[in-house]
Structure formats: structure tokens, C-alpha cells
Amino acid sequence: MSDHCHVDGAGIDHACSFHVKNEETINNAKRREKTINAFARVRTRQELWSRRAPCTCETPYQHSLAAADGERSRVRIRDGSRRRRDLAEWNPRICRGVQGDALPDAECETKDSIPLLEACLERLRDKNTSSDLQRTMRTASNEPFVVNVKDEISGLEKDLAYLRAFHGLLINGTTFDAALKSIELVQVLRPFHPKSEEMFDEEFAECRSFLKKFAETSKGDPELKPILVTDWDGTMKDYCSQYATNLQPIYSAISLARFAGEFTRLAAVLTAGPLRGPGILDLTSLPINGPLVFSGSWGREWWLHGKRVVHNDGISEEGFDALERMNDQMRALLDEHPDFGQFALVGSGVQRKVDRLTLGVQTVCAHVNPDVSKSYMEAIRERMHRVDPNKKVLHFDASTELEVEVVVRSEGGLWNKANGVARIVEAAGLSLGPPRTILICGDTSSDLPMVRQAIASNAENSMALFVGCSETLKQSVRDLVGDDARCCFVGCPDVIHAAMTTLSNSL
């Protein structure tokens, strides 16, 4: 493993996310607010998060949106996430690779989960949500704030269709494994394709054939099973307007777990977002120590064997300390200023990555008052001045109209996803070289470095599967791979999940 590698035994970020474990934090909003704020005043690296906590991913930022309506909605979504993860853990052969464990009462669990998700969906569709799925909430200063809940609603609709079909099979006496293989995921997902059901069918047939070829490259030799490295948002999960509520659906977790467990030697998720705070480990419905390994910060941080492994190449201790203090400043800013509370749910929210903070300042629908957004950015700069008055360590980068970044100045070359691919393959004791096949999945130009990394090591056995990309990006992928037969393009992540499920069912 790299010399520039740090293992955090607690498995938590330098600026940890604070989570409440008391049941009363669900039932009593005022006490919940008081408890969370108390935690927020404590600076610690102690892991406070528990996957079995009643509310699994609440942060101090989110509690600054004090409207009871918004609070209840988010709590229900979080509880739904816990249920999704529970469902994904039911089958040990699928989700943990462990043989011989007794399965829990799946019929009872699905029956309990369905009304929970139905209640959440009903809440999101109430009078506060418009016909175009824009939901009105209020900040702590009672100012209206609109969020787009299209992805949250769509994910719940698909999960409910999946669970109802699953439960219907179980109550008729079908075994767990047989029920998984009997659900027609294609029929569940076809109506949600962004263009048409006919386009879904065409892409599904092509993707199924493509993934079948990928799976068969080992020719039955378990030692030569291929490697899968994938981006997350936009690739394996639909984009969501709010990162903090970007929960993975149940059907997606099960399809990925089954495919990775059956057909790959290594399956890795490589994201630009953080591991926690919230991050991919909070938002996935997969077991975090299961058949896929997870990364954040473009592969600078990985969750391996229950620990957070950080690659801090080029980042000084002074830089880490400054970024941690800046993260504390941002927590305080959102808690202290009622008008800024909404930014916890604006796009990226507040993401603490290894070498930067990514801060959402505007939604894709331009919901935020431009004057408030401008004031927020000025406040960010002022907090930066408190931490780094001489501008020696931190750099303000207005990267896009939707988000800004506070970046640690680092030595050496620019880190990208190619570095992350190299580190996880090294950590797994594997090689990208032949004769093993490598599949890279992505959806934007930021994923091209992963393709280049694979091609540089294994030009003849590298494959690329990209989602919803422009013709320009498609051509870039084709040019890199050099063989159209080893490239596949689909319109949405659901096509991939349907194809993966069909292949897993064929065994």
C-alpha cells in the first residue's frame, strides 16, 4: 500500500458527523434539536454513528431547517434507508458471501417495510409538493425554501413496486432465492426510462449482451474473474437534487450485490463525494462491508475491512488541520444563521472531503434567492479568513454556478479517479494487467481518467459502460477503448440494474 496512506481505526472523517441514538430524538423535535446541537459543540474524532440508530444520517446542518414538516419528512426518508439496508442484508449468500446463516423472516420484514415507504411517499406528495414535484419547506427564519423531490419520489415508487411483487411471491410460499429470481425487474423499471419504454428495451438488450460478455471473460476460472470499477451518481444511481437525501433504492442494492458477488473478483464504487458526513456509506442500501468496496473523494479515501483508509498524498498536516477547522466554521455558520440553514439541502450541501469542502450554493432549478446565495458565499470567504488569514493553506474555488469549493493547497500532481483505481487494485492485491478483464462504468468526463488507467495497463481487455452521456463524451470513450464492441451506452442506471438482475437470475 502507498506510503502516503493513513488508516483511521474509527472509520470516520476528520470532521465527524454527529448522530443521535436516542429514540426520543424521533418523537420530540425540540429535544432532538437540543441534543444534536450539544453534540455539535463537541470536537471529537470518536465514531458516534450507529447503523441501527433510529435516525441514521442527521447532521447539525439539516437541523437548522427547523420546520416540523421538513424534519418529519427527512426522518422518514432516513428510516426508509435503514429498512432498505436491512432488506439488502437478508440473504447472506447475496450480500455477505457467507454460507449457512439462517435467514430472518423475510415475509414479515417486507410486509412491515411497505407501509413505512407508503407513508413516506404519501408525505412527500402532500399539499406542500406541487405537480412538478417541487416541495416547499421553511427555513428557521420562516422563509420559504423549495426543493426538488422528483428523485426521492421516483425511488420510492420503484421500490414499492419491487417490494409488493417480492412480498406477493413470499406469501404464496415462494422461497427467498426463488422470489428474487422471479421478480421481473424489467417490467418494474421500464416505465421510468427518461425517453421511452421502447428505448429501455433496446438498451436493455444491448446492455445484457455486453455484461454477459464481461462476465464470461473468466471462462469459469474464479482466479480470473473480472474487475468492476464504477462511478455512483448518474451511473449506478439516478441524480438527486439534494445530496443529503440521495438514498439508494432497494432494487438497486440487490441487483448490484448479486452481480458483484457472482461475476467479479473485485467490485469497487469510486465517488467524488465523501465517505460520510453524509456520504456514500450513509446513503447506500448495500452492506458497507459486503460484496462492493466504497470510496470517496475521487478514491482518496476507501472503506476497507471496517476501517477508513486515507491517501493523503501532497497534503500537509497544516492543510488537514485548516480544513477541519473550516468544516467546524461551516457547521457553526449554518447553525447560527437562519437564512443559511437551507444550504444543507442545496445540491452538494456541505461535503467534507479529504482535500476540500464542497458547498452547494444554488439548486439546478435556481430555487435559492440570488442575494442569499451571494451572502452565503461572502460568509464562506469570511470564515476562510478566520482560519487562514494569510491565504497560505486554503483556496476558494467558485467551480460552478451550483457549488463552490474550499480546497487545501497541495504539493505534487493533481489527484483524479485514475489514482483511486490504482490504489484500490493495489490494496486488493490484484493487477489491472491481462489476462483479467476490467470494466469501467461512468457518466461524465471526470470518469475518463479511470478508462485511461485501465487502457494503459490492459488495452485489449478493458471495457467501458457509460450512462446518459453526450455524443462528444461517447466518442471520447470509443476513442480511448478503440473497439466499439467493448463499449456500451445506456440512457439511465435502471437499464444496468435490469441487465445485471437478468444475468444473475440465469444462474
N, C-alpha and C positions, 0 to 999 in steps of 0.2 A: 504494500500500500504506500501511497505517496508520503514523503517526509513532511509535507505541509498538510497534515491531517490531524484533526482534533476529534476525540470521542467524548461526547457528553453523556455520562452514565445515566443521568436523569432523563435523557431523551427530550429535552425541552430547549427552546430558543433562549438566547442570552437575555432577551426581554420576554419573560414568560407570560403566557396567557392565564388569566386568573379565572377559576371556575368554582362554582358553589356546589356543595354536596348535600345541602340540607333540603329535605322535601318541602319545607315551608317557603323556600325561595320560588317555588312554582305557585303556591296558593296565596301568597301575600306579597303584592308588588312593592309596597313600601319597605317591608323588611328585606326583600331581595335587593332593592336599591341600596339600602344601608349596608348590607353585608358585602356586596360587590365593591362599593366604594371603600370600605375598610380594607379589603384585600388589595385594592389598587394603591393604597398608601404604603404598602409593604414592598420593599425591593428585595426580591429573593430569586434564586435560581431553582428553588425547590419545586418539584413537579406536583402541581395541585390538581391536575386533571384526572378524572376517572371516567372510563368509558361507560360505567354503569351509573354515573351521576344522573339525577333526574333531568338536568338541563346541560347538555354536553358541550356546548360551544358558545356560551355567552361571554362577552368581553365587556370591560368598562365602557368602551366606546358605544356599544349598542344600547347600553342602559341610559345613555344621555338622550335617547329618543324615548321620552317618558310617557307617551300616550299609552293608556292601558290597552287600546285596540292593537296598536303595533306590537306591544310587548307580548300579548297573548298569542298573536299570530306567529311571532318568531319562536316562542316557546313550543308551540305545536309543531312547527316545522322541525325544530331540533329533536323533539321526542319522536317524530316520524323517522328522522335519520337513525336514531338508536334502534328503532324497530327494523329498519332496513338492514342494518348491520347484523342484528340478531338473526334475521332470515338468512342472510348470506352465510352465517356460521352453522346452520343446522346440519348440513351434510359434510361430515369430516373428510370424506374422500374428495369432495369438490374443493372445499375451502381451506383445509389444513393439510391435506395429504396424509392424514393419519388413519390407519385401518383399525376396525374393530370397536370403535367407540359406539355407545348406544345413542340413537337419535332421540331427541326430545319429541314431544307431541306436536308435530308439525301442523296437524289439522287444527288444534286448539290455537296455536300461535297465529296462523293465518286468519282464523276467524276473529281473533282479538285485534289484529292489525288493520283489517278492512274498515271497521267503523272509526278507528282513530284517524286514518288517512281521509276517510269520507268527511269527517268533521273538519279536518284541516282544509280540505278543498272547499267545503261549504263556506267556511270563514273567509277564505281568500276571494270568494265570488260574491260576497255580500254587497250591500249598498255603497260601500266605500271603494269598490272596484268598478271602473267604467267598462263599457262594452269592448273597448280596445285594450283592456287588461292593464290599465293604469290605476294604481291604488293610491288613494290619498291618505296620508298619515299626518301627524303633527309633531313638531319638534317640542323641546322642553319649554320654549318661549311661545308655544301655541301657534307658531307659523305653519301653514300647510306645506307639506312636502310630498311629492309624488314619486312613486317607484313603479317600475315596470315589472309585473309579476307573471309575464307570459310563460317563462321557462318553469317557474315553480308550479304553475297550474298544469302545464303540459306534462311535466314529470309525474305529478300526482295522478293525472288521468291515465297515463300509460301504466303506471304501477298498479292502479286499481284494476284495470282490465287484466293485467297479468295475474294479480293475486286472486281475483274472482275465478279465473279459469283454473288456477292452481288448486284453490280450495274446492271447487266443484269436482275435480278429479279425486281429491283426497277423501271427501265424504262418501264417494261411491266405492271406496275400498282400494283405490289405486295406490301402489307403494310410492314412496317418496321419489326414488330414482325413476320409476316409470312415469310419474306425473311430470317430472322435469322434461323427459323426452317426448311427452305427449302434447305439451303446450305449443300451439302454432304461433310462435313469436312473430313470424312474418305478418300474419293476419292482425296481430295487435298493433304493429308499428306502421304498416302500410299507409293508413290514413293520415299519418303525421309527417309524411315526406314534404319538404318545402315546395316542391314543384307539382308532382302528381303521383298517384298510385302506380301508374304505368311506368313512370321513371324509376320508382322504387324497385319494381320487378326487374327492370333491365339492369340496374346497378347491382341488385342482389345476386342475380345470376352470374354476373362478371366477378363480383367480389367473392362469392362462394368458390368459384373455379380457381381464382387467384390464391385464396387462403388454403385451398386443398393442395395446390401445388407446393406452397410453402410448407405445409405440414408433412408432406410426403418426401421432403428432401433428405430426411434422416434414413430413409429406406429401412425402417424398422430397428435401427441401431440406437438405443437410448443414449449412448455417449455422443451421438451426432445430432441429437435434437437441436433445432434451430434456436436462434436468439431473437426475441421481440423487444424492441425499444420504442415506446410511444409517448408522444405528447398527450396532454389531457384535454384541456378546454378547447372545444371546437373539433377535437379529433375523436376521443372516446366519450366525451360528454358535451352536450349542447351548450352553447354560450348562455350565460345568465347575466342580466344587467347588474345584479348585486353579487359580488364575490362571496360575501358572508352568508348568503343563502343558496350557494351553488352546490346543492346536495346531489349526490349520485343516485339515480333510481335503482330499485331492487333488481329489475331485469338485467340492467347493465352490469351490475356486480356479479350476478350469477353467470352471465354469458362469458365475461372475461375470466372469472375464476376457473370455469370448466375448460375453456380453450387453453389457457396458460398451463393448467395442470396436466392436461392430456398431451399437448403437442409441443411444448417448449422446454428447453433446458434452462433458460433464463428469460423472465418477462419483467421488464422494468418500465415504470412510469416516470418520465422526466419532465418536470414542470418549471415554469418561470416563477410561479408563486412560492410562498414559503411552505415549510412542513406543517407549522402550527401557528395559531395566533389570531384568527383561524387560518388553516392551511389545508393541504391535501389530506393529511391524516385525520382532520376533523370532518372533512366534507365527503370522504369516500364512504361507501357502504361495504367495502371489502374489509376483511380482517387485515389489520395493518401488519401482522406477522404471518401472512398467508402466502398464496402462490405468486403474488406480484410484489416486487420491491418498489418503494416510493422515494422520490427525490423532490427537493425544492431548490429555488434559487439557481435555476439552469444547471442543476446537477452539482452544485457546490455543497449541498447537504443531502445525506441519504439516511434512511431509517433501515438499519441493518441489525438483525438479531436482537431487536428490542432496544437498540441504542441509536442515538443521533451521531452520525459521523460527518464532520465538517472539514472541507478542504479550503483552508484559508490562505491559499497562495497569494502573495503580494499584498496582504492586508496586515497592517501593523496592529499591535496591541492598543496603541493610541487611537487607531481608527475604530477598532471594535468598541472601545470604551465610549468614544464620542457618539457612535451610532446608538449604543444602548441608552445613553443619556438623552439623545434626541428622541428616541422612542418614548422614554418617560415623559419628555416635554409634550409630545403629541397626545399621550393619554391625558395629561393634565389639561391640555388645550381643549380637547373635546368634552371633558367633564366640566370645565369651568365656564365655557361659553355656550349658552343655549342655542344660539344660531348655528353653531358649528357641529352640533350633535348629529345632524343629518349626514355628515360626511363619512360616518361609519358605514353607511349603506350606499354610498355613491361609488359605483364602479368597483375599483380595487379596494375601496375602504382605506384601511391603514395596514399595510403589509410590511412586516419586519423580515427582511431577507438577510442573507449572510453579509452582503456588502452594501446594502441600501435599504431605504424606506421607499415604498411605492405608495403614493397618496392619491386617491380619487378626488377630482375637483369638479367634475361635471359628468352628467349621465349622457348616454348615447341619444336620448330624446331631449336633451337640453332642459331638464326639469329644474335645475338649480338656478336661482336668481344670479345673473352675472356679477352683480355688485357684491353679493355674499361670497361667491366663488373668489372674486378678486381680493376681498378682505381676508379670506381664509389663506390664500397664498402669501399675502403680506404677513400674516401672523406666523406662517411657517418659516418665512425668512427671519422674522424677529426671534423666533425660538432657536433657529440655527445660530444666530449671532450670540445668543446666551451661551450656547455650548461651545462654539468655535469662533470667537470674536475676530481672530486674525485670518480666518478662512484658510487655515493650513491643512485641515483634515477633510472637511465636508464640502461638497459641491452641489449646488442647486441646479437641477436639470428639468426644464419645462419640456418634457419629452413629447407630449401630445396635447391636444386640446382637452382631453379627458382626464389626464393624470400628470402629476409631476413626481420627480424622484429626488431624494436626498442621498447622494452617493458618496461612499468613502473613497478618497483618492488612494489609488493603489499603484504599486510598482509592477513592472513586468507587462506582459501582453494582456489583451482583452479576453476575458473568460466567456465562452459560449457553450452551447449544448454539446458540441463535439468533445469538449473537455469532460463533461459529465458522463458521456457514453464511455470514454476511455477509462474513467475511474471506476465505474460500476463493473465493467467487464474484468478489470484488473482485480477488484475486490472479490469477484466470484471465482477467481482462479481460472478464467477462460480466456479465449483469444477470439478476435474478430476474423482471423485468417481462415483460409479454406482448410478442410472441405465443408465446414459448417456454414449454413445459410443465415443471413442477417436480414430482418425486416424492420424498416424504419417507418413509423406512422406519424403524420403531422398534418398541419393545415395552413401554415404561414411560412414566409421566408426565413423566420427565425429557426425553423426546423431543418433547413437545408444543410447547416453545418453537421448535423447528425448523419445525413445522407453522405456527405463528403467524407466523413470519418469512416463510414462503412466501406465506401468505394475504395478509399486509399488502402485499406487493409485487405479487401476481398472483392475485387471488381466484378468477378464472374458470378458471385453468389450473393450479391446484395439486391434486395427488393425494396420497393417504396410504395406505400399506400397513403394517399393524401385525400383530404376531405374538403369539399366545398370551395376549392381554390380557383383563382382566375386562370385564364388561358396562358397568361405570361408565366405564372408560377408552375403550371403544368408542364410547360415547355422547359423550364429550368430543371424540373425533376427528370424529365425524359433525357435531357442533355447530360445530366450527371450520371444517370444509370446506364445510358447507352443502349438500352434494349426495351422496347415498348412492352414486350411480354413480361418483363419484370417490374412493370409499373401498373398501378390501378388507381382510379379516381372515382369517388362517390360523392353524393350530394349532402349526406348527413351521417352522423355517428350511428344512427339506428340501423343503417344498412349493414354496417360492420357487425353489430351485435346479432342481427338476424342471421348473417352468414356464419358467424362463429358458433351460434347455437345449433344451426343445422348440421354443421360438421361434427360437433360434439355428440349430437343425437344419433349420428350414423354409426357410432362405435358399438 
